Amino acid sequence: MEKLDLSSLENALKQLEDGLQEAGLNPKSEIIRDGVIQRFAYSMDLCWKTIQRYLKIIAQIDEASIRTKKDLFREAARLKLITDVESWFEHYEARNQTSHTYNKGTAKMVFDRVAVFLPDAKILLESLRDAH
């Protein structure tokens, strides 16, 4: 059985965690906030792309059955890779808003989502490690 390389996801989540810690030390810094949002965006992308690879390579799910990101997250929940599919829908929606973070309200919403996303992403990473 082929193995998934999880090192990129591990590194991305570590960088995101470091960014959140730095933001905690400098809560008024918009530059740090924006860096955390950027780290969230690529971490979220790596999460869904890693789930996609898992479904294809390990679970051997037919790609045609996964037409949307919601389908992807539902299948991940069915396979117990993630615990709360609705939360992942919200993470993905926040990811889609990252191109609008020039708006302070949107930036705050996305930044606040990171604190919910990181524990979920760590659960995903552990589930992927355990699954193969």
Backbone as a chain_set.jsonl record, in Angstrom:
{"seq": "MEKLDLSSLENALKQLEDGLQEAGLNPKSEIIRDGVIQRFAYSMDLCWKTIQRYLKIIAQIDEASIRTKKDLFREAARLKLITDVESWFEHYEARNQTSHTYNKGTAKMVFDRVAVFLPDAKILLESLRDAH", "coords": {"N": [[0.845, -1.185, 0.0], [0.521, 2.19, -0.835], [2.04, 5.012, 0.765], [1.01, 8.027, 2.328], [2.592, 11.158, 2.148], [2.938, 13.099, 4.809], [4.374, 15.23, 5.663], [4.398, 17.9, 4.646], [1.9, 18.877, 5.441], [2.169, 18.588, 8.218], [4.264, 20.448, 8.68], [3.033, 22.835, 7.807], [0.921, 23.117, 9.652], [2.365, 23.414, 11.991], [3.659, 25.855, 11.451], [1.398, 27.485, 11.337], [0.464, 27.262, 13.956], [2.638, 28.447, 15.306], [2.398, 31.025, 14.269], [-0.077, 31.804, 15.359], [0.62, 31.842, 18.075], [2.476, 33.936, 18.062], [0.782, 35.995, 17.29], [-0.776, 36.13, 19.557], [1.015, 37.275, 21.298], [1.312, 39.73, 20.161], [-1.232, 41.26, 19.805], [-2.332, 43.478, 18.469], [-1.109, 43.739, 16.056], [-1.487, 44.066, 12.723], [-0.018, 43.07, 10.633], [1.031, 40.641, 11.573], [-1.404, 39.346, 12.053], [-2.336, 39.203, 9.398], [-0.391, 37.518, 8.347], [-0.953, 35.159, 9.753], [-3.465, 34.614, 8.702], [-2.749, 34.08, 6.054], [-1.192, 31.787, 6.469], [-3.171, 30.136, 7.451], [-4.733, 29.871, 5.129], [-3.077, 28.388, 3.309], [-2.706, 26.133, 4.87], [-5.291, 25.121, 5.152], [-5.792, 24.523, 2.47], [-3.878, 22.508, 2.077], [-4.927, 20.602, 3.832], [-7.428, 19.82, 2.626], [-6.495, 18.893, 0.18], [-4.845, 16.813, 0.959], [-6.689, 15.106, 2.148], [-8.091, 14.486, -0.17], [-6.1, 13.097, -1.639], [-5.765, 10.933, 0.117], [-8.295, 9.713, -0.055], [-8.246, 8.878, -2.693], [-5.834, 7.322, -2.994], [-5.458, 5.657, -0.678], [-8.032, 4.919, 0.415], [-9.232, 4.336, -1.921], [-11.411, 5.507, -3.251], [-13.699, 6.302, -5.764], [-12.966, 8.981, -7.811], [-14.914, 10.363, -9.234], [-17.143, 10.311, -7.661], [-16.795, 12.249, -5.815], [-17.612, 15.287, -6.046], [-17.706, 17.89, -5.065], [-16.317, 20.131, -2.569], [-17.77, 19.825, -0.262], [-18.727, 17.213, -0.579], [-16.274, 15.905, -0.378], [-15.517, 16.466, 2.305], [-17.648, 15.256, 3.636], [-17.223, 12.573, 2.984], [-14.743, 12.215, 4.207], [-15.534, 12.488, 6.854], [-17.224, 10.276, 7.073], [-15.331, 8.272, 6.9], [-14.092, 8.685, 9.234], [-11.97, 10.477, 9.438], [-12.226, 13.113, 10.001], [-14.033, 14.883, 12.563], [-16.222, 16.647, 12.768], [-18.182, 17.508, 10.366], [-19.661, 19.775, 9.602], [-18.256, 21.855, 10.762], [-15.94, 21.771, 9.207], [-17.012, 22.572, 6.769], [-17.447, 25.229, 7.392], [-14.811, 26.053, 7.903], [-13.795, 25.863, 5.335], [-15.344, 27.762, 4.015], [-14.437, 30.066, 5.335], [-11.82, 29.994, 4.412], [-12.283, 30.591, 1.736], [-12.867, 33.23, 1.978], [-10.486, 34.512, 2.359], [-9.328, 36.05, 0.373], [-10.524, 38.438, 0.661], [-9.598, 39.877, 2.793], [-8.765, 42.458, 3.049], [-10.777, 43.909, 4.017], [-11.551, 44.878, 7.201], [-13.427, 43.658, 8.93], [-13.919, 41.182, 7.697], [-11.347, 40.15, 7.776], [-11.017, 39.879, 10.545], [-13.0, 37.958, 11.089], [-12.035, 35.732, 9.625], [-9.521, 35.387, 10.854], [-10.345, 34.798, 13.499], [-11.504, 32.347, 13.03], [-9.379, 30.656, 12.737], [-8.522, 29.724, 15.229], [-10.408, 27.793, 15.768], [-10.114, 26.107, 13.64], [-7.436, 25.032, 13.788], [-7.233, 23.004, 15.939], [-9.018, 21.121, 14.819], [-7.705, 20.508, 12.434], [-5.415, 19.309, 13.431], [-6.514, 17.015, 14.534], [-7.346, 15.781, 12.177], [-4.798, 15.327, 11.01], [-3.691, 13.49, 12.862], [-5.534, 11.412, 12.559], [-5.037, 10.699, 9.911], [-2.402, 9.797, 10.156], [-2.815, 7.569, 11.79], [-4.368, 6.017, 10.127], [-2.878, 4.792, 8.194]], "CA": [[0.0, 0.0, 0.0], [1.259, 3.446, -0.919], [1.928, 5.85, 1.949], [0.88, 9.465, 2.11], [3.603, 12.004, 2.772], [2.23, 14.083, 5.632], [5.328, 16.223, 6.178], [3.986, 19.267, 4.289], [0.791, 19.238, 6.324], [2.741, 18.765, 9.561], [4.993, 21.718, 8.702], [2.081, 23.94, 7.679], [0.196, 23.277, 10.91], [3.328, 23.956, 12.965], [3.807, 27.279, 11.137], [0.155, 28.148, 11.736], [0.47, 27.328, 15.424], [3.627, 29.467, 15.667], [1.811, 32.32, 13.937], [-1.097, 32.115, 16.367], [1.311, 32.205, 19.312], [3.03, 35.275, 17.85], [-0.357, 36.92, 17.299], [-1.162, 36.28, 20.957], [1.971, 38.19, 21.921], [1.186, 41.028, 19.489], [-2.611, 41.208, 19.333], [-2.713, 44.636, 17.659], [-0.336, 43.747, 14.818], [-2.207, 43.628, 11.526], [0.919, 42.308, 9.804], [1.039, 39.275, 12.094], [-2.738, 38.805, 11.76], [-2.389, 38.862, 7.979], [0.458, 36.338, 8.17], [-1.706, 34.006, 10.256], [-4.516, 34.337, 7.715], [-2.089, 33.431, 4.918], [-0.835, 30.432, 6.891], [-4.436, 29.392, 7.492], [-5.17, 29.569, 3.752], [-2.355, 27.251, 2.728], [-2.939, 24.946, 5.702], [-6.602, 24.589, 4.759], [-5.617, 23.911, 1.148], [-3.173, 21.237, 2.269], [-5.852, 19.645, 4.464], [-8.383, 19.205, 1.698], [-5.754, 18.159, -0.854], [-4.373, 15.569, 1.571], [-7.878, 14.248, 2.223], [-8.352, 14.039, -1.541], [-5.116, 12.053, -1.955], [-6.096, 9.772, 0.94], [-9.469, 9.049, -0.621], [-7.869, 8.255, -3.963], [-4.739, 6.355, -2.885], [-5.605, 4.706, 0.424], [-9.407, 4.405, 0.487], [-9.575, 3.968, -3.303], [-12.735, 6.035, -3.561], [-13.797, 6.798, -7.133], [-12.926, 10.444, -7.84], [-16.154, 10.888, -9.81], [-18.168, 10.401, -6.61], [-16.475, 13.424, -5.006], [-17.734, 16.395, -6.994], [-17.565, 19.179, -4.401], [-15.579, 20.076, -1.301], [-18.677, 19.262, 0.746], [-18.657, 15.757, -0.76], [-14.968, 15.498, 0.132], [-15.552, 16.49, 3.767], [-18.601, 14.23, 4.084], [-16.553, 11.274, 2.869], [-13.727, 12.189, 5.267], [-16.243, 12.232, 8.118], [-17.686, 8.885, 7.03], [-14.16, 7.437, 7.162], [-13.62, 9.09, 10.565], [-10.76, 11.291, 9.375], [-12.613, 14.354, 10.68], [-15.108, 14.589, 13.511], [-17.367, 17.552, 12.636], [-18.21, 17.916, 8.959], [-20.176, 21.15, 9.492], [-17.143, 22.744, 11.093], [-15.072, 21.807, 8.038], [-17.671, 23.43, 5.78], [-17.196, 26.602, 7.826], [-13.388, 26.324, 7.656], [-13.611, 26.079, 3.897], [-15.947, 29.063, 3.695], [-13.487, 31.082, 5.804], [-10.7, 29.963, 3.456], [-12.711, 31.297, 0.535], [-12.926, 34.666, 2.277], [-9.154, 35.08, 2.601], [-8.989, 37.055, -0.641], [-11.24, 39.672, 1.009], [-9.164, 40.3, 4.124], [-8.53, 43.905, 3.079], [-11.886, 44.381, 4.829], [-11.181, 44.531, 8.581], [-14.404, 42.725, 9.498], [-13.661, 39.869, 7.116], [-10.063, 39.693, 8.322], [-11.246, 39.43, 11.928], [-13.766, 36.713, 11.033], [-11.142, 34.648, 9.194], [-8.531, 35.188, 11.911], [-11.007, 34.117, 14.62], [-11.78, 30.963, 12.614], [-8.138, 29.875, 12.831], [-8.47, 29.067, 16.54], [-11.287, 26.625, 15.683], [-9.555, 25.245, 12.593], [-6.182, 24.35, 14.138], [-7.464, 21.708, 16.607], [-9.632, 20.19, 13.862], [-6.659, 20.086, 11.493], [-4.544, 18.383, 14.153], [-7.253, 15.743, 14.598], [-7.212, 15.206, 10.837], [-3.428, 14.83, 10.855], [-3.558, 12.265, 13.661], [-6.357, 10.376, 11.914], [-4.304, 10.255, 8.719], [-1.26, 9.001, 10.629], [-3.332, 6.291, 12.302], [-5.074, 5.274, 9.071], [-1.975, 4.024, 7.307]], "C": [[0.888, 1.244, 0.0], [1.008, 4.28, 0.334], [1.766, 7.308, 1.545], [2.027, 10.177, 2.814], [2.867, 13.119, 3.507], [3.127, 15.22, 6.103], [4.936, 17.661, 5.833], [2.859, 19.748, 5.191], [1.286, 19.458, 7.753], [3.441, 20.115, 9.678], [4.05, 22.914, 8.646], [1.343, 24.185, 8.995], [1.103, 23.808, 12.008], [3.527, 25.453, 12.728], [2.565, 28.067, 11.552], [0.105, 28.309, 13.249], [1.45, 28.395, 15.909], [3.076, 30.869, 15.399], [0.758, 32.749, 14.943], [-0.46, 32.527, 17.694], [1.884, 33.619, 19.211], [1.919, 36.321, 17.873], [-0.852, 37.154, 18.727], [-0.253, 37.245, 21.703], [1.85, 39.609, 21.38], [-0.226, 41.181, 18.923], [-3.042, 42.381, 18.449], [-2.009, 44.675, 16.304], [-1.147, 43.186, 13.651], [-1.302, 42.805, 10.619], [0.963, 40.851, 10.273], [-0.308, 38.616, 11.834], [-2.821, 38.351, 10.309], [-1.529, 37.644, 7.663], [-0.234, 35.065, 8.643], [-2.794, 33.616, 9.264], [-3.912, 33.635, 6.501], [-1.706, 31.991, 5.263], [-2.074, 29.551, 7.009], [-4.845, 28.958, 6.085], [-4.409, 28.374, 3.195], [-2.479, 25.998, 3.57], [-4.273, 24.296, 5.353], [-6.505, 23.906, 3.408], [-4.914, 22.559, 1.263], [-4.071, 20.186, 2.914], [-6.755, 19.007, 3.428], [-7.675, 18.433, 0.593], [-5.219, 16.834, -0.309], [-5.537, 14.596, 1.748], [-8.163, 13.656, 0.845], [-7.388, 12.919, -1.946], [-5.395, 10.778, -1.16], [-7.262, 8.996, 0.322], [-9.12, 8.301, -1.894], [-6.896, 7.086, -3.754], [-5.02, 5.262, -1.849], [-7.006, 4.089, 0.422], [-9.921, 3.939, -0.873], [-11.035, 4.297, -3.636], [-12.692, 6.589, -4.99], [-13.891, 8.33, -7.114], [-14.219, 11.053, -8.361], [-17.252, 11.043, -8.754], [-17.947, 11.611, -5.702], [-16.466, 14.638, -5.94], [-17.488, 17.752, -6.366], [-16.725, 19.021, -3.142], [-16.478, 19.513, -0.2], [-18.716, 17.741, 0.646], [-17.374, 15.208, -0.145], [-14.998, 15.417, 1.665], [-16.542, 15.467, 4.321], [-17.956, 12.844, 4.051], [-15.473, 11.13, 3.94], [-14.366, 11.914, 6.621], [-16.719, 10.786, 8.183], [-16.547, 7.931, 7.374], [-13.484, 7.777, 8.492], [-12.255, 9.783, 10.542], [-10.99, 12.633, 10.057], [-13.824, 14.044, 11.548], [-16.359, 15.424, 13.28], [-17.398, 18.126, 11.227], [-18.702, 19.352, 8.8], [-19.086, 22.171, 9.804], [-16.181, 22.872, 9.907], [-15.696, 22.616, 6.899], [-17.382, 24.894, 6.112], [-15.724, 26.984, 7.645], [-13.177, 26.654, 6.179], [-14.214, 27.407, 3.452], [-15.02, 30.2, 4.141], [-12.282, 31.144, 4.877], [-11.06, 30.743, 2.191], [-12.773, 32.809, 0.742], [-11.546, 35.303, 2.41], [-8.739, 36.095, 1.546], [-9.671, 38.391, -0.357], [-10.788, 40.237, 2.353], [-8.684, 41.739, 4.168], [-9.646, 44.58, 3.884], [-11.624, 43.932, 6.266], [-12.141, 43.536, 9.225], [-14.186, 41.308, 8.995], [-12.361, 39.299, 7.673], [-10.24, 39.172, 9.745], [-11.99, 38.095, 11.943], [-12.865, 35.537, 10.658], [-10.115, 34.347, 10.284], [-9.145, 34.424, 13.091], [-11.28, 32.648, 14.299], [-10.559, 30.065, 12.802], [-8.061, 29.116, 14.154], [-9.367, 27.83, 16.587], [-10.696, 25.596, 14.717], [-8.368, 24.422, 13.083], [-6.403, 23.043, 14.899], [-8.096, 20.671, 15.675], [-8.592, 19.644, 12.887], [-5.692, 19.106, 12.162], [-5.204, 17.016, 14.316], [-7.16, 15.035, 13.252], [-5.828, 14.595, 10.651], [-3.228, 13.527, 11.632], [-4.347, 11.115, 13.047], [-5.657, 9.827, 10.681], [-3.09, 9.406, 9.107], [-1.71, 7.604, 11.053], [-3.906, 5.402, 11.2], [-4.158, 4.486, 8.159], [-0.602, 3.839, 7.886]], "O": [[1.869, 1.33, 0.738], [-0.087, 4.263, 0.896], [2.322, 7.755, 0.542], [2.384, 9.835, 3.942], [2.247, 13.98, 2.883], [2.685, 16.082, 6.862], [5.127, 18.557, 6.656], [2.865, 20.89, 5.65], [0.867, 20.405, 8.419], [3.241, 20.841, 10.652], [4.249, 23.896, 9.36], [1.163, 25.333, 9.404], [0.659, 24.571, 12.866], [3.561, 26.234, 13.679], [2.672, 29.184, 12.059], [-0.256, 29.37, 13.757], [1.133, 29.161, 16.818], [3.263, 31.783, 16.202], [0.702, 33.915, 15.335], [-0.937, 33.446, 18.358], [1.791, 34.402, 20.156], [2.101, 37.411, 18.416], [-1.296, 38.252, 19.061], [-0.687, 37.943, 22.62], [2.231, 40.572, 22.045], [-0.405, 41.227, 17.706], [-4.043, 42.267, 17.741], [-2.288, 45.555, 15.49], [-1.451, 41.994, 13.6], [-1.785, 41.925, 9.906], [0.934, 39.934, 9.453], [-0.358, 37.452, 11.437], [-3.311, 37.26, 10.016], [-1.889, 36.831, 6.812], [-0.115, 34.016, 8.009], [-3.019, 32.432, 9.014], [-4.504, 32.692, 5.976], [-1.877, 31.086, 4.446], [-2.027, 28.36, 6.702], [-5.255, 27.816, 5.875], [-5.019, 27.445, 2.666], [-2.368, 24.893, 3.038], [-4.374, 23.072, 5.268], [-7.07, 22.83, 3.214], [-5.312, 21.587, 0.62], [-3.983, 19.005, 2.576], [-6.843, 17.781, 3.354], [-8.194, 17.425, 0.116], [-5.15, 15.846, -1.039], [-5.383, 13.396, 1.523], [-8.444, 12.464, 0.719], [-7.804, 11.915, -2.524], [-5.277, 9.673, -1.691], [-7.21, 7.772, 0.198], [-9.639, 7.213, -2.145], [-7.113, 5.993, -4.277], [-4.835, 4.077, -2.126], [-7.143, 2.866, 0.426], [-10.925, 3.232, -0.958], [-11.771, 3.494, -4.21], [-11.739, 7.271, -5.364], [-14.781, 8.898, -6.481], [-14.58, 12.16, -7.961], [-18.186, 11.824, -8.939], [-18.821, 11.957, -4.907], [-15.443, 14.968, -6.541], [-17.097, 18.686, -7.066], [-16.456, 17.903, -2.704], [-16.004, 18.808, 0.691], [-18.735, 17.052, 1.666], [-17.388, 14.175, 0.524], [-14.56, 14.425, 2.249], [-16.292, 14.874, 5.371], [-18.123, 12.047, 4.974], [-15.304, 10.055, 4.516], [-13.803, 11.19, 7.442], [-16.628, 10.146, 9.23], [-16.75, 6.918, 8.044], [-12.437, 7.224, 8.828], [-11.484, 9.69, 11.497], [-10.066, 13.219, 10.622], [-14.548, 13.078, 11.307], [-17.461, 14.958, 13.568], [-16.721, 19.111, 10.933], [-18.203, 20.076, 7.939], [-19.014, 23.226, 9.174], [-15.669, 23.959, 9.637], [-14.979, 23.275, 6.145], [-17.106, 25.698, 5.221], [-15.423, 28.118, 7.272], [-12.471, 27.602, 5.832], [-13.647, 28.095, 2.603], [-14.838, 31.178, 3.416], [-11.778, 32.229, 4.587], [-10.228, 31.468, 1.646], [-12.734, 33.573, -0.222], [-11.448, 36.521, 2.558], [-7.872, 36.927, 1.809], [-9.425, 39.372, -1.059], [-11.524, 40.998, 2.983], [-8.239, 42.205, 5.217], [-9.473, 45.697, 4.372], [-11.489, 42.736, 6.524], [-11.715, 42.666, 9.983], [-14.258, 40.348, 9.763], [-12.281, 38.115, 8.001], [-9.676, 38.139, 10.105], [-11.651, 37.203, 12.72], [-12.917, 34.48, 11.286], [-9.868, 33.183, 10.601], [-8.524, 33.503, 13.621], [-11.287, 31.805, 15.196], [-10.693, 28.858, 13.002], [-7.583, 27.982, 14.189], [-9.11, 26.913, 17.367], [-10.769, 24.388, 14.944], [-8.306, 23.222, 12.814], [-5.8, 22.036, 14.529], [-7.754, 19.489, 15.73], [-8.602, 18.459, 12.556], [-5.209, 18.176, 11.517], [-4.536, 15.985, 14.244], [-6.922, 13.828, 13.196], [-5.708, 13.463, 10.184], [-2.657, 12.571, 11.108], [-3.878, 9.977, 13.02], [-5.682, 8.621, 10.435], [-2.792, 8.408, 8.45], [-1.079, 6.601, 10.724], [-3.926, 4.179, 11.33], [-4.612, 3.607, 7.428], [0.255, 3.219, 7.256]]}, "num_chains": 1, "name": "protein.A"}
